[in-house]
Amino acid sequence: MLARTPEQWAALMTEAAGQEVPYTQVTEREMVDLGRQLDAMRAAGQQDLPPLSEEAAVIMSAGKPGDDSLALSELDIRYRPIVETFRDTVAWLRSEGHV
């Protein structure tokens, strides 16, 4: 499955984690504002915050999907399934005590 929407990403992460992964869809403005707030909290010395900054939020919001189908075809490359990557990520996060 190629994930294109937040709902699809959450469904794949839920499958990979083996438990419900909640999500909240936010606007670009809300995400950038949250990043700005987290930056201010880090600057004030607060630790253990989500790894989102204003800069990261701006970059994530500006991302547009590309079409690499020609390169993949010419190079005979296939991406591994997203859920497989998510499973590896969840396993690592668990092994490191992050979740």
C-alpha positions in Angstrom: 0.0 0.0 0.0 1.3 3.4 -0.9 0.4 5.8 1.9 -0.8 9.2 0.6 -3.1 10.4 3.4 -2.7 10.8 7.1 -5.3 8.2 7.6 -3.4 5.7 5.5 -0.1 6.4 7.3 -1.9 5.9 10.7 -3.4 2.6 9.4 0.0 1.3 8.3 1.6 2.4 11.6 -1.2 0.7 13.5 -0.6 -2.5 11.5 3.2 -2.3 12.2 2.8 -1.6 15.9 0.1 -4.1 16.5 -1.9 -1.6 18.4 -4.0 1.4 17.6 -2.0 4.5 16.7 -4.1 7.6 17.1 -3.5 10.7 15.1 -4.9 14.2 14.7 -4.9 15.9 11.4 -3.7 19.5 11.8 -3.2 22.4 9.4 0.1 23.6 8.2 -0.3 26.7 10.4 -1.1 24.6 13.5 2.0 22.3 12.9 4.3 25.3 12.5 2.9 26.9 15.6 3.4 23.7 17.6 7.0 23.5 16.4 7.5 27.1 17.5 6.0 26.4 20.9 8.2 23.3 21.3 11.3 25.4 20.3 10.4 27.9 23.0 10.0 25.2 25.6 13.3 23.6 24.7 15.0 27.1 24.9 13.5 27.4 28.4 15.2 24.2 29.4 12.3 21.7 29.2 13.4 18.3 28.1 11.8 15.1 26.8 9.7 16.9 24.2 8.6 15.6 20.8 11.3 16.1 18.2 9.4 18.8 16.2 10.8 22.2 15.6 9.4 25.2 13.7 12.0 24.6 10.9 11.1 20.9 10.7 7.3 21.7 10.6 7.9 24.2 7.7 9.9 21.7 5.7 7.4 18.9 6.3 4.5 21.2 5.3 6.2 22.3 2.1 6.9 18.7 0.9 5.2 17.8 -2.3 5.1 14.2 -3.6 7.4 13.5 -6.5 7.2 11.0 -9.3 10.2 8.7 -9.4 8.4 6.0 -11.3 10.6 6.4 -14.4 13.9 6.1 -12.4 12.5 3.1 -10.5 11.5 1.4 -13.7 14.8 2.2 -15.6 16.9 1.0 -12.6 14.6 -2.0 -11.9 14.2 -0.9 -8.3 11.3 -1.6 -6.0 10.8 0.0 -2.6 10.3 -2.3 0.3 6.8 -2.2 1.8 6.1 0.8 4.0 4.6 -1.4 6.7 7.9 -3.4 6.8 9.9 -0.2 7.4 7.4 0.8 10.1 7.7 -2.5 11.8 11.5 -2.1 11.9 11.1 1.4 13.2 8.7 0.4 16.0 10.9 -2.5 17.0 13.9 -0.1 17.3 11.8 2.5 19.2 10.7 -0.2 21.6 14.2 -1.6 22.1 15.5 1.9 22.9 12.7 2.5 25.4 11.1 5.3 23.4 7.7 3.6 23.2 
